[in-house]
Every structure is written in C-alpha cells, then in structure tokens.
Amino acid sequence: MSPPAPPTPSLPLKMALPKGRLLEPALALFRTIGIAASEPATTRKLLVPSSDGTLSFLFVKPGDVPVYVESGAADLGITGTDVLRETDADVLEPLALGFGACRLVVATPKNVAYPSLPGGVTPRVATKYPRLTRSFFAETGLGVEVITVSGSVEVAPLLGLSHWIVDLVDTGRTLRENGLVERAQILDVGAVLVVNRASQKLKLDLHQRLLARLQEASRQQSSKPQAASGS
Ligand code: PRP
C-alpha cells in the first residue's frame, strides 16, 4: 500500500466567498489584482487555492460567510451588509467593495394595507431576515409576527402565508412580477470585506498587503462604467 499523500500545505490566508450573486463580482475583483481561482467556476471543490498561491478560496452559502470569518475558520471574506447585520457577527469591516448594491425593504401586495391592517389584525411578515425585521418593527412600534423562510419570499403573501414581506430589492423585477409594492426601506445593502479580528493581528502584514491591493482594485472598478445590475 502506498503511503498517504502529504497534506496540502495551507496557504497563508483563507478567503470565504459567498456562492450566489456576489460570487462573480467578487472573483472579478480578485482577477483585477491578478489573483484567480486555480479551478474553473464549475468546480464542485469548496476549498480552492488561488493560482498565484496567495490565498485559498472557500466557497460557502452566503449566509455562512460571517460565521466562518468570526470563528477564524476563514481569515477574511466577502459578504453583503444584509447578511452581516442579520448575523451580527463580531468581525472587522475594513472595506466597502462597491458592488452588490441593493436594499432591504418592506413590501406588500398592492391591495394589502400598510402600516397597519384593518380590524387590528397582527400582520404576519415573511422574511429571510428575522433579526433585522424584528428590530425594524420594534423601532417603528408596530407589533408583527415574523415568519422565517429561506427563499422565494415574494410568494408568501400570494399564498396567504404572510400579509407583508421583508426582502431585498435590486432591479425591482421580482416585486413587480409578483404584484408587490415597496412600502418602507430598512437598509442600504452592499458587498463588504470582513476580517477575523485575531487573524488580522496575527497576520497583520498579509492582511495589510491584500487590503491595499483590494482597495486599489475596488477604486479601479468603481471608476469603470457600470453594467446594469440584474438578477
Ligand atoms: C433575491 C431577493 C429577491 C430578488 C430581488 O433573491 O431575495 O427575491 O433577488 O431581485 P430583483 O429586485 O432584481 O428582482 P434571490 O435571487 O437571491 O433568490 P431567493 O429569493 O430564493 O433567495
């Protein structure tokens, strides 16, 4: 029997990236500074070294990026401020990246009243963001029942699961096509770099060098004409 292969030496920084709509702009940002994943985007591998050996990319569910970074399983990551505020992770947030702009809003079917329902009925609100939703309605003094779902939130009022929803709006197409209208804005959302506190201290030089390169890349990208956003 041949001896086991030696473990792959761990690369200096592990970067958690969210699978989904932020992934391509995040990878494009890295390509701007000459860092590319060593495997094609179609790979099923979840931990992929960069071709220049600077980083390893860790591809995770968008909602999990803050947890990986807060725990130190990843040194740093890219996430949306929606997910970051929802998880309330204790991480550093040194750079807004200038992509992934959208907003978290309250929306309702056109014929459903807001901000209160007739007859004193307690509104049910479906959302992927229970913490932000509770906190918004607590601040505005409206008593609501929050129903947590994990996607396709816009269908909830159509099926009677909820009266209202709290969800992200980018182009507005999903709201429109499901007969919903925006009633209140909760949060401006965008992609940010997040960094583990301990890793930042222990690997200060690596973090500072990468941050400087990402700042420059982000500056270059934001000075380019923007393509229309879309889902
Ligand atoms: C997001 C969000 C909205 C939609 C908004 O959903 O939750 O549903 O995009 O985009 P729009 O305003 O451009 O239509 P996503 O596609 O991530 O799927 P999900 O709802 O299943 O999470």
py3Dmol code that shows the C-alpha trace and the ligand (Angstrom):
import py3Dmol

protein = """\
ATOM      1  CA  MET A   1       0.000   0.000   0.000  1.00  0.00           C
ATOM      2  CA  SER A   2       1.405   3.411  -0.912  1.00  0.00           C
ATOM      3  CA  PRO A   3       1.903   5.919   1.916  1.00  0.00           C
ATOM      4  CA  PRO A   4      -0.786   8.597   2.305  1.00  0.00           C
ATOM      5  CA  ALA A   5      -0.223  11.749   0.261  1.00  0.00           C
ATOM      6  CA  PRO A   6       1.259  14.589   2.318  1.00  0.00           C
ATOM      7  CA  PRO A   7      -1.338  17.177   3.329  1.00  0.00           C
ATOM      8  CA  THR A   8      -1.579  20.195   1.032  1.00  0.00           C
ATOM      9  CA  PRO A   9       0.380  22.965   2.755  1.00  0.00           C
ATOM     10  CA  SER A  10      -2.100  25.528   3.992  1.00  0.00           C
ATOM     11  CA  LEU A  11      -1.964  28.848   2.203  1.00  0.00           C
ATOM     12  CA  PRO A  12      -1.475  31.969   4.300  1.00  0.00           C
ATOM     13  CA  LEU A  13      -4.989  33.411   4.061  1.00  0.00           C
ATOM     14  CA  LYS A  14      -8.335  31.641   3.681  1.00  0.00           C
ATOM     15  CA  MET A  15     -10.926  33.833   1.973  1.00  0.00           C
ATOM     16  CA  ALA A  16     -14.618  32.883   2.320  1.00  0.00           C
ATOM     17  CA  LEU A  17     -16.668  33.786  -0.748  1.00  0.00           C
ATOM     18  CA  PRO A  18     -20.461  33.595  -0.980  1.00  0.00           C
ATOM     19  CA  LYS A  19     -21.882  31.300  -3.634  1.00  0.00           C
ATOM     20  CA  GLY A  20     -24.665  33.143  -5.470  1.00  0.00           C
ATOM     21  CA  ARG A  21     -24.992  36.597  -6.927  1.00  0.00           C
ATOM     22  CA  LEU A  22     -21.942  38.160  -5.226  1.00  0.00           C
ATOM     23  CA  LEU A  23     -19.570  35.414  -6.361  1.00  0.00           C
ATOM     24  CA  GLU A  24     -18.843  36.580  -9.903  1.00  0.00           C
ATOM     25  CA  PRO A  25     -18.202  40.252  -8.977  1.00  0.00           C
ATOM     26  CA  ALA A  26     -16.038  39.074  -6.069  1.00  0.00           C
ATOM     27  CA  LEU A  27     -13.942  36.834  -8.347  1.00  0.00           C
ATOM     28  CA  ALA A  28     -13.761  39.669 -10.904  1.00  0.00           C
ATOM     29  CA  LEU A  29     -12.357  41.943  -8.191  1.00  0.00           C
ATOM     30  CA  PHE A  30      -9.622  39.407  -7.433  1.00  0.00           C
ATOM     31  CA  ARG A  31      -8.845  38.995 -11.129  1.00  0.00           C
ATOM     32  CA  THR A  32      -8.261  42.764 -11.284  1.00  0.00           C
ATOM     33  CA  ILE A  33      -5.329  42.284  -8.910  1.00  0.00           C
ATOM     34  CA  GLY A  34      -4.073  39.162 -10.699  1.00  0.00           C
ATOM     35  CA  ILE A  35      -5.498  36.611  -8.259  1.00  0.00           C
ATOM     36  CA  ALA A  36      -7.632  33.870  -9.815  1.00  0.00           C
ATOM     37  CA  ALA A  37      -9.049  30.604  -8.504  1.00  0.00           C
ATOM     38  CA  SER A  38      -6.981  27.688  -9.778  1.00  0.00           C
ATOM     39  CA  GLU A  39     -10.147  25.759 -10.729  1.00  0.00           C
ATOM     40  CA  PRO A  40     -12.917  26.785 -13.165  1.00  0.00           C
ATOM     41  CA  ALA A  41     -16.119  28.302 -11.763  1.00  0.00           C
ATOM     42  CA  THR A  42     -17.874  24.985 -12.438  1.00  0.00           C
ATOM     43  CA  THR A  43     -15.746  23.167  -9.853  1.00  0.00           C
ATOM     44  CA  ARG A  44     -17.507  21.322  -7.041  1.00  0.00           C
ATOM     45  CA  LYS A  45     -14.433  21.756  -4.831  1.00  0.00           C
ATOM     46  CA  LEU A  46     -15.177  24.017  -1.894  1.00  0.00           C
ATOM     47  CA  LEU A  47     -11.611  24.972  -0.961  1.00  0.00           C
ATOM     48  CA  VAL A  48      -9.616  26.135  -3.970  1.00  0.00           C
ATOM     49  CA  PRO A  49      -6.119  27.670  -3.932  1.00  0.00           C
ATOM     50  CA  SER A  50      -5.554  30.800  -5.964  1.00  0.00           C
ATOM     51  CA  SER A  51      -3.307  30.244  -8.971  1.00  0.00           C
ATOM     52  CA  ASP A  52      -0.615  32.565  -7.527  1.00  0.00           C
ATOM     53  CA  GLY A  53      -0.572  30.770  -4.171  1.00  0.00           C
ATOM     54  CA  THR A  54      -1.591  33.917  -2.220  1.00  0.00           C
ATOM     55  CA  LEU A  55      -4.915  32.676  -0.897  1.00  0.00           C
ATOM     56  CA  SER A  56      -7.252  29.780  -0.706  1.00  0.00           C
ATOM     57  CA  PHE A  57     -10.845  30.491  -1.630  1.00  0.00           C
ATOM     58  CA  LEU A  58     -13.548  28.855   0.419  1.00  0.00           C
ATOM     59  CA  PHE A  59     -16.948  28.772  -1.328  1.00  0.00           C
ATOM     60  CA  VAL A  60     -19.816  28.798   1.170  1.00  0.00           C
ATOM     61  CA  LYS A  61     -23.509  29.673   1.377  1.00  0.00           C
ATOM     62  CA  PRO A  62     -23.914  33.464   1.513  1.00  0.00           C
ATOM     63  CA  GLY A  63     -25.471  33.339   4.988  1.00  0.00           C
ATOM     64  CA  ASP A  64     -22.465  31.436   6.355  1.00  0.00           C
ATOM     65  CA  VAL A  65     -19.645  33.838   5.419  1.00  0.00           C
ATOM     66  CA  PRO A  66     -19.833  35.887   8.667  1.00  0.00           C
ATOM     67  CA  VAL A  67     -19.779  32.728  10.792  1.00  0.00           C
ATOM     68  CA  TYR A  68     -16.702  31.317   9.036  1.00  0.00           C
ATOM     69  CA  VAL A  69     -14.886  34.625   9.443  1.00  0.00           C
ATOM     70  CA  GLU A  70     -15.977  35.342  13.025  1.00  0.00           C
ATOM     71  CA  SER A  71     -14.860  31.857  14.113  1.00  0.00           C
ATOM     72  CA  GLY A  72     -11.492  32.141  12.352  1.00  0.00           C
ATOM     73  CA  ALA A  73     -12.215  29.139  10.096  1.00  0.00           C
ATOM     74  CA  ALA A  74     -11.641  31.733   7.356  1.00  0.00           C
ATOM     75  CA  ASP A  75      -9.273  34.687   7.818  1.00  0.00           C
ATOM     76  CA  LEU A  76     -11.462  37.006   5.804  1.00  0.00           C
ATOM     77  CA  GLY A  77     -14.439  37.011   3.481  1.00  0.00           C
ATOM     78  CA  ILE A  78     -16.804  38.907   1.260  1.00  0.00           C
ATOM     79  CA  THR A  79     -20.421  39.281   2.273  1.00  0.00           C
ATOM     80  CA  GLY A  80     -23.404  41.571   1.862  1.00  0.00           C
ATOM     81  CA  THR A  81     -24.241  44.016   4.639  1.00  0.00           C
ATOM     82  CA  ASP A  82     -27.708  42.386   4.766  1.00  0.00           C
ATOM     83  CA  VAL A  83     -26.215  39.068   5.898  1.00  0.00           C
ATOM     84  CA  LEU A  84     -23.641  40.783   8.093  1.00  0.00           C
ATOM     85  CA  ARG A  85     -26.214  42.852  10.025  1.00  0.00           C
ATOM     86  CA  GLU A  86     -28.559  39.874  10.269  1.00  0.00           C
ATOM     87  CA  THR A  87     -25.915  37.625  11.815  1.00  0.00           C
ATOM     88  CA  ASP A  88     -24.450  40.485  13.882  1.00  0.00           C
ATOM     89  CA  ALA A  89     -21.023  38.817  13.598  1.00  0.00           C
ATOM     90  CA  ASP A  90     -18.119  40.309  15.517  1.00  0.00           C
ATOM     91  CA  VAL A  91     -15.732  40.916  12.606  1.00  0.00           C
ATOM     92  CA  LEU A  92     -13.760  43.834  11.219  1.00  0.00           C
ATOM     93  CA  GLU A  93     -15.259  45.555   8.207  1.00  0.00           C
ATOM     94  CA  PRO A  94     -12.395  47.466   6.583  1.00  0.00           C
ATOM     95  CA  LEU A  95     -13.678  47.971   3.043  1.00  0.00           C
ATOM     96  CA  ALA A  96     -16.936  48.559   1.169  1.00  0.00           C
ATOM     97  CA  LEU A  97     -16.402  46.941  -2.211  1.00  0.00           C
ATOM     98  CA  GLY A  98     -18.687  48.984  -4.438  1.00  0.00           C
ATOM     99  CA  PHE A  99     -20.736  46.114  -5.878  1.00  0.00           C
ATOM    100  CA  GLY A 100     -23.838  44.161  -4.848  1.00  0.00           C
ATOM    101  CA  ALA A 101     -25.830  47.330  -4.172  1.00  0.00           C
ATOM    102  CA  CYS A 102     -29.483  46.714  -3.350  1.00  0.00           C
ATOM    103  CA  ARG A 103     -31.863  47.473  -0.488  1.00  0.00           C
ATOM    104  CA  LEU A 104     -33.806  45.649   2.185  1.00  0.00           C
ATOM    105  CA  VAL A 105     -37.435  46.742   2.162  1.00  0.00           C
ATOM    106  CA  VAL A 106     -40.894  46.033   3.471  1.00  0.00           C
ATOM    107  CA  ALA A 107     -43.233  45.133   0.595  1.00  0.00           C
ATOM    108  CA  THR A 108     -46.896  44.197   0.406  1.00  0.00           C
ATOM    109  CA  PRO A 109     -49.418  43.166  -2.239  1.00  0.00           C
ATOM    110  CA  LYS A 110     -50.943  46.331  -3.790  1.00  0.00           C
ATOM    111  CA  ASN A 111     -54.294  45.762  -2.091  1.00  0.00           C
ATOM    112  CA  VAL A 112     -52.948  44.976   1.401  1.00  0.00           C
ATOM    113  CA  ALA A 113     -52.843  47.844   3.891  1.00  0.00           C
ATOM    114  CA  TYR A 114     -49.635  49.170   5.440  1.00  0.00           C
ATOM    115  CA  PRO A 115     -48.547  50.146   8.118  1.00  0.00           C
ATOM    116  CA  SER A 116     -51.495  48.517   9.868  1.00  0.00           C
ATOM    117  CA  LEU A 117     -54.183  46.052   8.938  1.00  0.00           C
ATOM    118  CA  PRO A 118     -57.916  46.670   9.312  1.00  0.00           C
ATOM    119  CA  GLY A 119     -59.549  45.305  12.458  1.00  0.00           C
ATOM    120  CA  GLY A 120     -56.341  45.390  14.466  1.00  0.00           C
ATOM    121  CA  VAL A 121     -55.120  42.127  12.894  1.00  0.00           C
ATOM    122  CA  THR A 122     -51.453  41.456  13.723  1.00  0.00           C
ATOM    123  CA  PRO A 123     -49.532  41.499  10.419  1.00  0.00           C
ATOM    124  CA  ARG A 124     -47.544  38.380   9.559  1.00  0.00           C
ATOM    125  CA  VAL A 125     -44.252  39.217   7.850  1.00  0.00           C
ATOM    126  CA  ALA A 126     -42.300  36.598   5.887  1.00  0.00           C
ATOM    127  CA  THR A 127     -38.557  37.092   5.557  1.00  0.00           C
ATOM    128  CA  LYS A 128     -35.085  35.577   5.365  1.00  0.00           C
ATOM    129  CA  TYR A 129     -34.024  38.321   7.817  1.00  0.00           C
ATOM    130  CA  PRO A 130     -35.900  37.719  11.112  1.00  0.00           C
ATOM    131  CA  ARG A 131     -33.480  39.712  13.281  1.00  0.00           C
ATOM    132  CA  LEU A 132     -33.464  42.832  11.087  1.00  0.00           C
ATOM    133  CA  THR A 133     -37.222  42.564  10.602  1.00  0.00           C
ATOM    134  CA  ARG A 134     -37.947  42.310  14.342  1.00  0.00           C
ATOM    135  CA  SER A 135     -35.640  45.178  15.074  1.00  0.00           C
ATOM    136  CA  PHE A 136     -37.173  47.410  12.360  1.00  0.00           C
ATOM    137  CA  PHE A 137     -40.745  46.846  13.520  1.00  0.00           C
ATOM    138  CA  ALA A 138     -39.755  47.161  17.184  1.00  0.00           C
ATOM    139  CA  GLU A 139     -38.231  50.576  16.416  1.00  0.00           C
ATOM    140  CA  THR A 140     -41.261  51.697  14.461  1.00  0.00           C
ATOM    141  CA  GLY A 141     -43.555  50.450  17.240  1.00  0.00           C
ATOM    142  CA  LEU A 142     -45.531  48.067  15.036  1.00  0.00           C
ATOM    143  CA  GLY A 143     -46.397  44.682  16.520  1.00  0.00           C
ATOM    144  CA  VAL A 144     -45.866  41.956  13.910  1.00  0.00           C
ATOM    145  CA  GLU A 145     -45.445  38.201  13.761  1.00  0.00           C
ATOM    146  CA  VAL A 146     -42.267  37.269  11.877  1.00  0.00           C
ATOM    147  CA  ILE A 147     -42.277  34.110   9.768  1.00  0.00           C
ATOM    148  CA  THR A 148     -38.810  32.929   8.722  1.00  0.00           C
ATOM    149  CA  VAL A 149     -38.426  31.373   5.271  1.00  0.00           C
ATOM    150  CA  SER A 150     -35.228  30.661   3.379  1.00  0.00           C
ATOM    151  CA  GLY A 151     -36.038  31.954  -0.124  1.00  0.00           C
ATOM    152  CA  SER A 152     -38.714  32.862  -2.693  1.00  0.00           C
ATOM    153  CA  VAL A 153     -40.132  35.195  -0.053  1.00  0.00           C
ATOM    154  CA  GLU A 154     -42.307  37.081  -2.555  1.00  0.00           C
ATOM    155  CA  VAL A 155     -44.622  34.105  -2.903  1.00  0.00           C
ATOM    156  CA  ALA A 156     -45.607  34.158   0.794  1.00  0.00           C
ATOM    157  CA  PRO A 157     -48.359  36.845   0.553  1.00  0.00           C
ATOM    158  CA  LEU A 158     -49.701  35.300  -2.654  1.00  0.00           C
ATOM    159  CA  LEU A 159     -50.325  32.046  -0.808  1.00  0.00           C
ATOM    160  CA  GLY A 160     -51.627  33.590   2.415  1.00  0.00           C
ATOM    161  CA  LEU A 161     -48.565  32.637   4.468  1.00  0.00           C
ATOM    162  CA  SER A 162     -47.989  36.301   5.314  1.00  0.00           C
ATOM    163  CA  HIS A 163     -49.522  39.750   4.801  1.00  0.00           C
ATOM    164  CA  TRP A 164     -46.216  41.529   4.181  1.00  0.00           C
ATOM    165  CA  ILE A 165     -42.630  40.590   3.367  1.00  0.00           C
ATOM    166  CA  VAL A 166     -39.182  41.956   4.146  1.00  0.00           C
ATOM    167  CA  ASP A 167     -36.708  41.176   1.375  1.00  0.00           C
ATOM    168  CA  LEU A 168     -34.006  42.500  -0.898  1.00  0.00           C
ATOM    169  CA  VAL A 169     -34.844  44.574  -3.941  1.00  0.00           C
ATOM    170  CA  ASP A 170     -32.324  45.021  -6.706  1.00  0.00           C
ATOM    171  CA  THR A 171     -33.987  45.758 -10.053  1.00  0.00           C
ATOM    172  CA  GLY A 172     -37.500  45.551  -8.562  1.00  0.00           C
ATOM    173  CA  ARG A 173     -38.479  42.897 -11.089  1.00  0.00           C
ATOM    174  CA  THR A 174     -39.367  40.160  -8.563  1.00  0.00           C
ATOM    175  CA  LEU A 175     -41.664  42.518  -6.642  1.00  0.00           C
ATOM    176  CA  ARG A 176     -43.332  43.741  -9.848  1.00  0.00           C
ATOM    177  CA  GLU A 177     -43.853  40.300 -11.314  1.00  0.00           C
ATOM    178  CA  ASN A 178     -45.496  39.132  -8.091  1.00  0.00           C
ATOM    179  CA  GLY A 179     -47.771  42.171  -7.724  1.00  0.00           C
ATOM    180  CA  LEU A 180     -45.974  43.594  -4.692  1.00  0.00           C
ATOM    181  CA  VAL A 181     -45.118  47.208  -3.894  1.00  0.00           C
ATOM    182  CA  GLU A 182     -42.375  48.664  -1.751  1.00  0.00           C
ATOM    183  CA  ARG A 183     -43.625  50.336   1.455  1.00  0.00           C
ATOM    184  CA  ALA A 184     -40.541  51.171   3.535  1.00  0.00           C
ATOM    185  CA  GLN A 185     -36.792  50.889   3.276  1.00  0.00           C
ATOM    186  CA  ILE A 186     -34.911  49.180   6.102  1.00  0.00           C
ATOM    187  CA  LEU A 187     -31.290  49.069   4.941  1.00  0.00           C
ATOM    188  CA  ASP A 188     -28.970  50.048   2.099  1.00  0.00           C
ATOM    189  CA  VAL A 189     -27.059  46.905   1.184  1.00  0.00           C
ATOM    190  CA  GLY A 190     -23.681  46.376  -0.498  1.00  0.00           C
ATOM    191  CA  ALA A 191     -20.771  43.936  -0.549  1.00  0.00           C
ATOM    192  CA  VAL A 192     -18.069  44.428   2.087  1.00  0.00           C
ATOM    193  CA  LEU A 193     -14.789  42.810   3.039  1.00  0.00           C
ATOM    194  CA  VAL A 194     -14.887  41.260   6.521  1.00  0.00           C
ATOM    195  CA  VAL A 195     -11.847  40.177   8.514  1.00  0.00           C
ATOM    196  CA  ASN A 196     -11.347  37.946  11.548  1.00  0.00           C
ATOM    197  CA  ARG A 197     -10.070  40.051  14.471  1.00  0.00           C
ATOM    198  CA  ALA A 198      -7.401  37.615  15.706  1.00  0.00           C
ATOM    199  CA  SER A 199      -6.172  36.769  12.212  1.00  0.00           C
ATOM    200  CA  GLN A 200      -5.778  40.466  11.454  1.00  0.00           C
ATOM    201  CA  LYS A 201      -3.431  40.818  14.435  1.00  0.00           C
ATOM    202  CA  LEU A 202      -1.502  37.589  13.858  1.00  0.00           C
ATOM    203  CA  LYS A 203      -1.075  38.024  10.103  1.00  0.00           C
ATOM    204  CA  LEU A 204      -1.059  41.824  10.007  1.00  0.00           C
ATOM    205  CA  ASP A 205       1.376  42.150   7.145  1.00  0.00           C
ATOM    206  CA  LEU A 206      -0.532  39.735   4.863  1.00  0.00           C
ATOM    207  CA  HIS A 207      -3.831  41.439   5.656  1.00  0.00           C
ATOM    208  CA  GLN A 208      -2.430  44.916   5.062  1.00  0.00           C
ATOM    209  CA  ARG A 209      -0.915  43.954   1.711  1.00  0.00           C
ATOM    210  CA  LEU A 210      -4.105  42.274   0.500  1.00  0.00           C
ATOM    211  CA  LEU A 211      -6.287  45.131   1.746  1.00  0.00           C
ATOM    212  CA  ALA A 212      -4.164  47.696  -0.103  1.00  0.00           C
ATOM    213  CA  ARG A 213      -4.490  45.689  -3.324  1.00  0.00           C
ATOM    214  CA  LEU A 214      -8.248  45.240  -2.899  1.00  0.00           C
ATOM    215  CA  GLN A 215      -8.678  48.951  -2.157  1.00  0.00           C
ATOM    216  CA  GLU A 216      -6.892  49.776  -5.383  1.00  0.00           C
ATOM    217  CA  ALA A 217      -8.883  47.169  -7.351  1.00  0.00           C
ATOM    218  CA  SER A 218     -12.140  48.423  -5.918  1.00  0.00           C
ATOM    219  CA  ARG A 219     -11.183  52.003  -6.803  1.00  0.00           C
ATOM    220  CA  GLN A 220     -10.356  50.932 -10.381  1.00  0.00           C
ATOM    221  CA  GLN A 221     -13.630  49.031 -10.739  1.00  0.00           C
ATOM    222  CA  SER A 222     -15.762  51.869  -9.408  1.00  0.00           C
ATOM    223  CA  SER A 223     -14.184  54.286 -11.897  1.00  0.00           C
ATOM    224  CA  LYS A 224     -15.255  51.993 -14.788  1.00  0.00           C
ATOM    225  CA  PRO A 225     -18.704  52.495 -16.349  1.00  0.00           C
ATOM    226  CA  GLN A 226     -21.111  50.149 -14.505  1.00  0.00           C
ATOM    227  CA  ALA A 227     -23.035  47.415 -16.310  1.00  0.00           C
ATOM    228  CA  ALA A 228     -26.753  47.382 -15.480  1.00  0.00           C
ATOM    229  CA  SER A 229     -27.411  45.230 -12.413  1.00  0.00           C
ATOM    230  CA  GLY A 230     -29.800  42.316 -12.661  1.00  0.00           C
ATOM    231  CA  SER A 231     -30.763  39.024 -11.138  1.00  0.00           C
TER     232      SER A 231
END
"""
ligand_1 = """\
22
PRP
C -33.138 37.993 -4.301
C -34.102 38.666 -3.362
C -35.291 38.940 -4.246
C -34.648 39.203 -5.588
C -34.572 40.684 -5.843
O -33.484 36.665 -4.399
O -34.399 37.832 -2.247
O -36.129 37.819 -4.318
O -33.317 38.672 -5.538
O -34.017 40.982 -7.091
P -34.766 41.908 -8.145
O -35.256 43.130 -7.416
O -33.687 42.250 -9.152
O -35.879 41.127 -8.767
P -32.529 35.543 -4.959
O -32.494 35.614 -6.457
O -31.205 35.653 -4.304
O -33.304 34.218 -4.562
P -34.070 33.798 -3.225
O -35.246 34.716 -3.042
O -34.521 32.395 -3.470
O -33.092 33.923 -2.094
"""
view = py3Dmol.view(width=600, height=400)
view.addModel(protein, "pdb")
view.setStyle({"model": 0}, {"cartoon": {"style": "trace"}})
view.addModel(ligand_1, "xyz")
view.setStyle({"model": 1}, {"stick": {}})
view.zoomTo()
view.show()
